[in-house]
Amino acid sequence: MHQHFTRLVGLVEKQYGGIAPGAGVPFALRAASGPAHVFGGSAPDFTVVVNDARGLAALSTLDRTAILEAYLDGSLDLEGDIMRAVAMRELFSDRHPLRYLWRFARPLLFGRLRSDARAIAHHYDVDEEFFLTFLDRRHRCYSQAIFARDDEPLEDAVTRKLDVALDAVGARPGDRVLDIGGGWGAFVEYAGRKDVRVTSLTISRVSATYVQALIDRERLPCRVLREHFLAHAPGERYDAIVNLGVTEHLPDYRATLRQYERLLKPGGRVYLDASAHRVKNAHSTFLERHVYQGNGSLLCLHEYLAEVARSPFQLAGVWDDRHNYHLTTKAWAERLDAAREEIERRWGPRLYRTFQLYLWGSAEGFETGMIDAYRLVLRLP
């Protein structure tokens, strides 16, 4: 293994030397029982530890997905600053054309509703207590908060976000509001306690069970339906629609806006927020394979607004939430790390490492502008 490790060091040295001077991050590479080799000429911010032959083979490919999967399986370990580590992601390739094509072939072969149900189940049909280890304690909201300052508690920032959503659509007691994506009941509980009649849609079995129990326990004037948004046909239009972080799972913008139009009363408003990218379908193979399967996509703002312009909707406002989402995902990642021992004991190290990479990678992406986030308000004349 020593000979192969020496060859790997030379390969990484060549790759690392190809990036612009000053743009790299100093890091170290070492075998589990050997000395460290430092790249970058100074004290390393993090160290990648090669535990076995599989980890060595994965690093030798310089393929991002292979390396991250070796980390999930424990063939590689990471010591030090993980945000600095994920900042190096562009140093490695991510070319998987067959996997990319399968994103779009799957809904064509099996139907969008069935394909989406399978993808959502992969992410959300985990024990709800796992998600509660890192979400805010007050509302359990799984989308970006809105912070008044960087050191504000996550719980207060989430309360503000829910207030912003309610105010944006003008929801009053007695109004019927559609909540797309029930999650862990954040909007249902907050709006329901204000006597707003919320219908919450989810295609996650675990989410539906959790939200129904919440409605029953709190005696809220709300209901939860295990139903796809594009298949929802209530017979009576809603006063408003709220979509907290589900636009990423609705990549057909034209179909989504048409459904909004069918479900919303004239004069009604839609509030939505989402993580975003300037190029549609640009998320990584690792994210699609291990975090969010299916052909969902981060919001592509200019494409979305082009479809809004073709629809009857008026754009009431767009707000940049990138820094808010950085603070949110950073807080989630820190809470996840604090609960590491419990998570690994109850659900295994692989689930912990998957979400560790996902949350810290998101926090770094929002911080550097690799990914964006927005909230929008639409009005139906």
C-alpha positions as CSV (number, residue, x, y, z in Angstrom):
1,M,0.0,0.0,0.0
2,H,2.9,2.3,0.7
3,Q,4.0,2.3,-3.0
4,H,0.4,3.1,-4.1
5,F,0.1,5.8,-1.5
6,T,3.3,7.5,-2.8
7,R,1.9,7.4,-6.3
8,L,-1.3,9.0,-5.0
9,V,0.6,11.8,-3.4
10,G,2.3,12.6,-6.7
11,L,-1.1,12.5,-8.5
12,V,-2.7,14.9,-6.0
13,E,0.4,17.1,-6.0
14,K,0.0,17.5,-9.8
15,Q,-3.7,18.2,-9.6
16,Y,-3.3,20.6,-6.7
17,G,-0.5,22.5,-8.5
18,G,-2.9,23.1,-11.4
19,I,-5.1,25.5,-9.5
20,A,-4.5,29.2,-9.3
21,P,-1.8,30.3,-6.7
22,G,-3.5,31.4,-3.5
23,A,-6.8,29.8,-4.5
24,G,-6.2,26.5,-2.8
25,V,-6.6,25.4,0.8
26,P,-3.6,23.9,2.7
27,F,-4.4,20.3,3.6
28,A,-2.7,17.0,4.4
29,L,-3.0,13.4,3.2
30,R,-1.8,10.4,5.3
31,A,-2.2,6.7,5.6
32,A,-3.8,5.5,8.8
33,S,-0.4,4.4,10.1
34,G,2.0,6.8,8.4
35,P,3.3,10.4,8.3
36,A,1.2,13.2,6.7
37,H,2.1,14.8,3.4
38,V,1.1,18.5,3.4
39,F,-0.2,20.3,0.2
40,G,-0.2,24.1,0.1
41,G,3.1,24.8,1.9
42,S,1.7,25.7,5.4
43,A,-0.2,24.2,8.3
44,P,-3.1,22.1,7.0
45,D,-6.7,23.1,7.6
46,F,-7.7,19.5,7.4
47,T,-6.3,16.0,6.9
48,V,-7.7,13.2,4.8
49,V,-6.8,9.8,6.3
50,V,-6.7,6.8,4.1
51,N,-7.8,3.7,6.1
52,D,-7.7,1.0,3.5
53,A,-7.1,0.0,-0.2
54,R,-10.6,1.1,-1.2
55,G,-10.0,4.6,0.1
56,L,-6.7,4.8,-1.7
57,A,-8.4,3.6,-4.9
58,A,-11.1,6.2,-4.6
59,L,-8.7,9.1,-4.0
60,S,-6.7,7.9,-7.0
61,T,-9.7,8.4,-9.3
62,L,-9.9,12.1,-8.4
63,D,-13.6,11.5,-8.8
64,R,-15.7,13.5,-6.3
65,T,-18.5,10.9,-6.0
66,A,-16.1,8.0,-5.5
67,I,-14.2,9.9,-2.9
68,L,-17.3,10.9,-0.9
69,E,-18.7,7.4,-1.1
70,A,-15.5,6.0,0.3
71,Y,-15.8,8.5,3.2
72,L,-19.4,7.4,3.8
73,D,-18.2,3.8,4.1
74,G,-15.3,4.7,6.5
75,S,-12.5,3.9,4.0
76,L,-11.5,7.6,4.3
77,D,-11.7,9.8,7.4
78,L,-11.5,13.6,7.8
79,E,-9.8,15.5,10.5
80,G,-10.0,19.2,10.9
81,D,-12.2,21.9,9.3
82,I,-14.8,20.3,7.1
83,M,-16.0,23.5,5.6
84,R,-12.5,24.1,4.3
85,A,-12.5,20.5,3.0
86,V,-15.7,20.8,1.0
87,A,-14.3,24.1,-0.5
88,M,-11.9,21.9,-2.4
89,R,-14.7,20.1,-4.2
90,E,-14.1,21.7,-7.6
91,L,-10.6,20.2,-7.6
92,F,-12.2,16.8,-8.4
93,S,-14.2,15.8,-11.4
94,D,-18.0,14.9,-11.4
95,R,-18.7,13.5,-14.8
96,H,-21.4,10.8,-14.7
97,P,-23.4,11.1,-17.9
98,L,-25.4,8.0,-17.5
99,R,-26.5,8.9,-14.0
100,Y,-27.4,12.4,-15.2
101,L,-29.6,11.0,-18.0
102,W,-31.3,8.6,-15.6
103,R,-32.6,11.6,-13.6
104,F,-34.8,12.5,-16.6
105,A,-35.5,9.0,-17.9
106,R,-36.9,7.8,-14.6
107,P,-40.1,10.0,-14.6
108,L,-40.6,9.3,-18.3
109,L,-40.5,5.5,-17.6
110,F,-42.4,5.3,-14.3
111,G,-44.4,8.6,-14.3
112,R,-43.7,11.8,-12.5
113,L,-45.9,11.1,-9.5
114,R,-44.5,7.7,-8.8
115,S,-40.9,8.8,-9.4
116,D,-41.3,11.7,-7.1
117,A,-42.9,9.5,-4.4
118,R,-39.9,7.2,-4.4
119,A,-37.4,10.1,-4.4
120,I,-39.1,11.9,-1.5
121,A,-39.4,8.6,0.5
122,H,-35.6,8.1,0.1
123,H,-34.9,11.4,1.9
124,Y,-37.8,12.0,4.3
125,D,-39.0,8.5,5.3
126,V,-36.3,8.3,7.9
127,D,-37.2,8.3,11.6
128,E,-38.5,11.9,12.3
129,E,-36.4,12.0,15.4
130,F,-33.3,12.1,13.2
131,F,-34.3,15.4,11.6
132,L,-35.2,16.8,15.0
133,T,-31.6,16.4,16.1
134,F,-30.6,19.3,14.0
135,L,-33.7,21.4,13.1
136,D,-34.8,24.3,15.2
137,R,-36.4,23.2,18.4
138,R,-39.4,25.5,18.3
139,H,-40.9,24.9,14.8
140,R,-38.9,22.1,13.1
141,C,-38.7,24.1,9.9
142,Y,-36.8,22.5,7.1
143,S,-36.1,25.6,4.9
144,Q,-34.2,28.8,5.4
145,A,-34.8,31.1,8.3
146,I,-34.7,34.9,8.1
147,F,-32.1,36.4,10.5
148,A,-32.0,39.9,11.9
149,R,-28.3,39.4,12.8
150,D,-25.8,36.7,12.3
151,D,-25.8,35.6,16.0
152,E,-29.5,35.5,16.4
153,P,-30.8,32.1,17.7
154,L,-32.1,29.9,14.9
155,E,-35.5,29.5,16.6
156,D,-36.1,33.3,16.5
157,A,-35.1,33.5,12.9
158,V,-37.5,30.7,12.0
159,T,-40.4,32.4,13.8
160,R,-39.6,35.6,11.8
161,K,-39.7,33.5,8.6
162,L,-43.1,32.1,9.3
163,D,-44.4,35.5,10.1
164,V,-43.0,36.8,6.8
165,A,-44.7,34.0,4.9
166,L,-48.1,34.6,6.6
167,D,-47.8,38.4,6.1
168,A,-46.7,38.0,2.4
169,V,-50.0,36.1,1.5
170,G,-52.2,38.2,3.8
171,A,-53.5,35.2,5.7
172,R,-56.2,35.9,8.3
173,P,-58.1,33.8,10.7
174,G,-60.6,31.6,8.8
175,D,-58.7,31.7,5.5
176,R,-58.0,28.5,3.7
177,V,-54.3,28.2,2.9
178,L,-52.5,25.4,1.0
179,D,-49.2,24.4,2.5
180,I,-47.1,22.5,-0.1
181,G,-44.8,20.0,1.6
182,G,-45.8,19.4,5.2
183,G,-42.4,18.5,6.5
184,W,-42.5,18.4,10.3
185,G,-45.5,20.6,10.6
186,A,-43.8,24.0,11.1
187,F,-46.3,26.0,9.0
188,V,-49.3,23.9,10.0
189,E,-48.7,24.5,13.7
190,Y,-47.8,28.1,13.4
191,A,-50.7,29.1,11.1
192,G,-53.2,26.8,12.7
193,R,-52.7,28.3,16.1
194,K,-53.7,31.6,14.5
195,D,-56.9,30.0,13.3
196,V,-55.8,29.7,9.7
197,R,-57.3,26.6,8.0
198,V,-54.3,24.9,6.5
199,T,-54.4,22.0,4.1
200,S,-50.9,20.5,4.1
201,L,-49.7,18.2,1.3
202,T,-46.9,15.7,1.6
203,I,-46.0,12.5,-0.2
204,S,-43.9,11.3,2.6
205,R,-45.5,8.6,4.8
206,V,-43.5,9.6,7.9
207,S,-44.2,13.3,7.4
208,A,-48.0,12.7,7.0
209,T,-48.1,10.6,10.2
210,Y,-46.1,13.2,12.1
211,V,-48.2,16.2,11.0
212,Q,-51.5,14.4,11.5
213,A,-50.5,13.5,15.1
214,L,-49.6,17.2,15.6
215,I,-52.9,18.4,14.3
216,D,-54.8,16.0,16.6
217,R,-52.7,16.8,19.6
218,E,-53.0,20.6,19.2
219,R,-56.6,20.5,17.9
220,L,-55.7,22.6,14.9
221,P,-58.2,23.6,12.2
222,C,-56.0,21.9,9.7
223,R,-55.7,18.7,7.7
224,V,-52.8,16.8,6.1
225,L,-53.2,14.9,2.8
226,R,-50.7,12.4,1.4
227,E,-51.0,13.7,-2.1
228,H,-48.8,15.1,-4.8
229,F,-49.2,18.8,-5.4
230,L,-49.7,18.4,-9.2
231,A,-52.5,15.9,-8.5
232,H,-54.3,18.0,-5.9
233,A,-57.9,18.9,-6.9
234,P,-59.8,20.2,-3.8
235,G,-63.0,21.5,-5.5
236,E,-62.7,24.9,-3.8
237,R,-59.9,27.4,-4.4
238,Y,-57.6,28.6,-1.7
239,D,-57.2,32.1,-0.3
240,A,-53.4,31.7,-0.4
241,I,-50.6,29.2,-1.1
242,V,-47.3,28.7,0.8
243,N,-44.4,26.7,-0.5
244,L,-41.5,26.4,1.9
245,G,-38.6,24.8,0.1
246,V,-40.5,22.5,-2.3
247,T,-39.9,24.3,-5.6
248,E,-36.7,22.3,-5.9
249,H,-38.9,19.2,-6.2
250,L,-41.1,20.9,-8.8
251,P,-38.8,21.5,-11.8
252,D,-41.6,21.9,-14.4
253,Y,-42.2,25.6,-13.7
254,R,-44.9,25.9,-16.3
255,A,-47.0,23.0,-14.9
256,T,-46.4,24.3,-11.3
257,L,-47.7,27.8,-12.2
258,R,-50.7,26.4,-14.0
259,Q,-51.5,24.4,-10.9
260,Y,-51.1,27.5,-8.7
261,E,-53.6,29.3,-11.0
262,R,-56.1,26.4,-10.8
263,L,-55.9,26.3,-7.0
264,L,-55.8,30.0,-6.1
265,K,-58.7,32.4,-5.8
266,P,-58.3,35.6,-7.9
267,G,-56.4,38.2,-5.9
268,G,-54.7,35.4,-3.9
269,R,-51.0,35.2,-3.3
270,V,-48.3,32.6,-3.4
271,Y,-45.2,32.7,-1.1
272,L,-42.3,30.4,-2.0
273,D,-38.7,30.1,-1.1
274,A,-36.0,27.9,-2.4
275,S,-32.3,27.2,-2.8
276,A,-31.1,28.2,-6.3
277,H,-28.4,27.9,-8.9
278,R,-27.8,29.9,-12.1
279,V,-27.8,26.7,-14.1
280,K,-30.7,24.3,-13.9
281,N,-30.0,20.6,-13.0
282,A,-26.4,21.5,-12.0
283,H,-26.4,19.8,-8.6
284,S,-23.7,17.1,-8.0
285,T,-24.0,13.4,-8.6
286,F,-23.4,12.8,-4.9
287,L,-26.4,15.0,-3.9
288,E,-28.6,13.2,-6.4
289,R,-27.5,9.7,-5.4
290,H,-27.4,10.0,-1.7
291,V,-29.4,13.1,-0.6
292,Y,-32.2,14.1,-3.1
293,Q,-32.8,11.5,-5.7
294,G,-34.9,12.1,-8.8
295,N,-34.8,14.9,-11.3
296,G,-35.5,17.8,-8.9
297,S,-33.3,20.9,-9.4
298,L,-32.3,23.9,-7.5
299,L,-34.4,26.9,-8.5
300,C,-33.1,28.6,-11.7
301,L,-34.4,32.1,-11.1
302,H,-34.3,33.5,-14.6
303,E,-36.0,30.5,-16.1
304,Y,-38.7,30.6,-13.4
305,L,-39.3,34.3,-13.9
306,A,-39.6,33.7,-17.6
307,E,-42.4,31.3,-17.0
308,V,-44.0,33.8,-14.5
309,A,-44.0,36.4,-17.3
310,R,-45.9,33.9,-19.6
311,S,-48.5,33.2,-16.8
312,P,-51.3,35.4,-15.4
313,F,-49.3,36.0,-12.2
314,Q,-47.8,39.3,-11.2
315,L,-44.5,39.3,-9.4
316,A,-44.9,41.1,-6.1
317,G,-41.3,40.7,-5.0
318,V,-38.1,38.8,-5.0
319,W,-35.6,38.7,-2.1
320,D,-32.1,37.4,-1.8
321,D,-31.9,34.8,0.9
322,R,-28.4,33.4,0.3
323,H,-26.9,34.7,3.5
324,N,-29.9,33.5,5.5
325,Y,-29.6,30.1,4.1
326,H,-25.9,30.0,4.9
327,L,-26.6,30.8,8.5
328,T,-29.4,28.3,8.6
329,T,-27.4,25.4,7.1
330,K,-24.4,26.3,9.3
331,A,-26.6,26.1,12.4
332,W,-28.1,22.8,11.3
333,A,-24.6,21.4,10.6
334,E,-23.3,22.5,14.0
335,R,-26.3,20.8,15.7
336,L,-25.8,17.7,13.7
337,D,-22.2,17.5,14.8
338,A,-23.2,18.1,18.4
339,A,-25.6,15.1,18.2
340,R,-23.1,12.9,16.3
341,E,-22.7,10.3,19.1
342,E,-26.5,9.8,19.4
343,I,-27.0,9.8,15.6
344,E,-24.3,7.1,15.0
345,R,-25.7,5.0,17.9
346,R,-29.3,5.1,16.7
347,W,-29.0,5.4,12.9
348,G,-25.4,4.5,12.0
349,P,-22.4,6.5,11.0
350,R,-23.3,6.4,7.3
351,L,-26.4,8.6,7.8
352,Y,-24.5,11.0,10.0
353,R,-21.7,11.3,7.4
354,T,-24.2,11.8,4.5
355,F,-25.9,14.7,6.2
356,Q,-22.6,16.1,7.5
357,L,-21.4,16.4,3.9
358,Y,-24.8,17.7,2.7
359,L,-25.2,20.4,5.4
360,W,-21.6,21.6,5.6
361,G,-21.3,21.5,1.8
362,S,-24.5,23.7,1.6
363,A,-23.2,26.1,4.2
364,E,-20.0,26.5,2.3
365,G,-21.8,26.8,-1.0
366,F,-24.2,29.6,0.2
367,E,-21.2,31.4,1.8
368,T,-19.2,31.5,-1.3
369,G,-22.0,32.1,-3.8
370,M,-21.7,28.7,-5.5
371,I,-25.4,28.3,-4.7
372,D,-28.1,31.0,-4.1
373,A,-31.4,31.2,-2.3
374,Y,-34.5,33.4,-2.9
375,R,-38.0,34.0,-1.7
376,L,-40.7,35.2,-4.1
377,V,-44.3,36.4,-3.8
378,L,-46.7,36.0,-6.7
379,R,-50.2,37.6,-7.0
380,L,-53.0,36.2,-9.2
381,P,-55.0,39.2,-10.5
